[in-house]
């Protein structure tokens, strides 16, 4: 009887450890530049920013801003926008990786071009 009670207690502890609540750090970007007419020129192409969140057993880094916003800010640290400049052709990519289901990492890559309107 003791062995059965010990097994049940162990299973319950493992279940509690592997069931956790976590926040998803996602987001999206809306491209507002209209490149339909020939009134712009490219200032910089293929700027890239990266952000990363790491979780252990689904817990970690919950107090951060959205991972997409952090990647965008990382991208704009290299080149600040001037008057009449905006981001265009923006793409957002995610890469998820996991190690034995214990440690998981989410990486976000934001790529964009900078255009200047005439």
KOLKOLBA-663544 format. One line per field, with one value per residue (C-alpha): residue number from 0; x, y, z. Coordinates in pm, 1 decimal. Layout:
! residues N
num <- [NUM ...]
east <- [X ...]
north <- [Y ...]
up <- [Z ...]
END
This chain:
! residues 118
num <- [0 1 2 3 4 5 6 7 8 9 10 11 12 13 14 15 16 17 18 19 20 21 22 23 24 25 26 27 28 29 30 31 32 33 34 35 36 37 38 39 40 41 42 43 44 45 46 47 48 49 50 51 52 53 54 55 56 57 58 59 60 61 62 63 64 65 66 67 68 69 70 71 72 73 74 75 76 77 78 79 80 81 82 83 84 85 86 87 88 89 90 91 92 93 94 95 96 97 98 99 100 101 102 103 104 105 106 107 108 109 110 111 112 113 114 115 116 117]
east <- [0.0 286.1 442.2 114.0 70.4 430.3 380.1 59.4 228.1 522.9 293.5 98.3 419.1 543.7 205.7 211.9 566.7 488.8 158.0 211.5 56.8 267.4 221.3 281.4 504.9 374.8 249.6 226.4 328.5 112.7 289.4 142.9 366.6 197.2 453.2 210.4 357.7 715.5 753.0 1007.8 1366.9 1527.5 1755.0 1848.9 1748.5 1718.3 1750.5 1709.2 1628.9 1615.1 1455.8 1451.9 1256.5 1363.3 1135.3 1217.8 924.9 704.1 792.6 1005.4 1033.8 665.7 729.0 867.4 700.3 588.1 873.0 790.7 817.2 1155.1 1283.5 1161.8 1331.3 1650.4 1632.8 1581.9 1878.2 2106.3 1924.2 1684.5 1413.5 1441.0 1162.2 981.8 1125.3 927.3 954.7 837.8 832.0 822.3 839.1 819.3 956.4 958.6 1187.8 1091.2 1331.1 1307.3 1551.2 1385.3 1066.4 1228.4 1391.2 1223.1 1332.7 1133.8 1330.6 1169.9 1329.2 1192.4 1321.0 1231.9 1347.0 1365.4 1220.6 1217.8 930.0 1005.3]
north <- [0.0 236.5 175.7 252.0 573.7 672.4 609.5 813.7 1099.7 1091.9 1094.4 1389.1 1586.2 1521.6 1623.4 1950.7 2024.8 1972.0 2159.8 2532.2 2846.7 3068.3 3377.8 3376.0 3658.9 3714.6 4002.2 4125.9 4423.7 4607.6 4752.1 5097.9 5213.0 5218.7 5157.6 5165.6 5468.2 5563.4 5835.3 5669.4 5545.9 5272.4 5399.6 5064.4 4708.9 4396.7 4544.4 4268.9 4264.1 3967.3 3893.9 3576.3 3430.6 3122.1 2909.0 2636.4 2398.8 2661.9 2929.4 3234.2 3583.3 3664.9 4028.0 4122.3 4322.2 4148.0 3964.0 4117.9 4470.4 4389.4 4256.0 4570.4 4795.2 4590.0 4645.4 5022.0 5059.1 5028.4 5288.1 5549.4 5670.5 6029.0 6253.9 6110.2 5761.7 5453.0 5074.9 4872.2 4504.7 4398.3 4027.2 3852.7 3500.1 3277.3 2987.8 2751.9 2504.9 2271.0 2058.9 1745.8 1942.7 2108.1 2416.7 2587.9 2893.6 3123.7 3347.1 3626.1 3782.9 4105.0 4208.4 4529.9 4784.2 5156.2 5377.1 5753.6 5934.6 6223.8]
up <- [0.0 79.2 -261.9 -436.9 -237.4 -312.8 -685.8 -692.6 -505.6 -744.6 -1049.0 -908.4 -843.1 -1195.2 -1338.2 -1144.4 -1257.7 -1624.4 -1625.6 -1602.7 -1731.2 -1952.4 -2161.2 -2532.8 -2650.5 -2998.1 -3204.6 -3557.8 -3766.2 -4012.2 -4315.7 -4379.8 -4666.1 -5005.9 -5279.0 -5568.2 -5746.3 -5827.9 -5564.6 -5336.0 -5326.9 -5118.3 -4843.1 -4690.8 -4779.8 -4565.5 -4219.4 -3962.4 -3593.3 -3358.8 -3023.2 -2817.1 -2525.2 -2329.0 -2113.8 -1861.9 -1811.3 -1976.6 -1721.6 -1784.4 -1927.3 -1880.0 -1785.9 -2128.3 -2400.9 -2716.5 -2883.1 -3223.5 -3085.3 -2930.1 -3262.0 -3439.4 -3183.9 -3223.2 -3598.9 -3563.4 -3323.9 -3627.6 -3838.1 -3705.1 -3938.5 -4067.4 -4196.7 -4501.6 -4432.9 -4341.0 -4322.4 -4620.8 -4722.5 -4359.4 -4276.8 -3939.7 -3892.4 -3586.2 -3503.2 -3223.1 -3064.2 -2769.2 -2570.4 -2431.6 -2376.1 -2073.5 -2223.6 -2516.4 -2711.2 -2935.7 -3171.3 -3371.6 -3678.3 -3828.9 -4173.0 -4355.4 -4612.3 -4547.5 -4818.4 -4849.6 -5018.3 -5253.1]
END
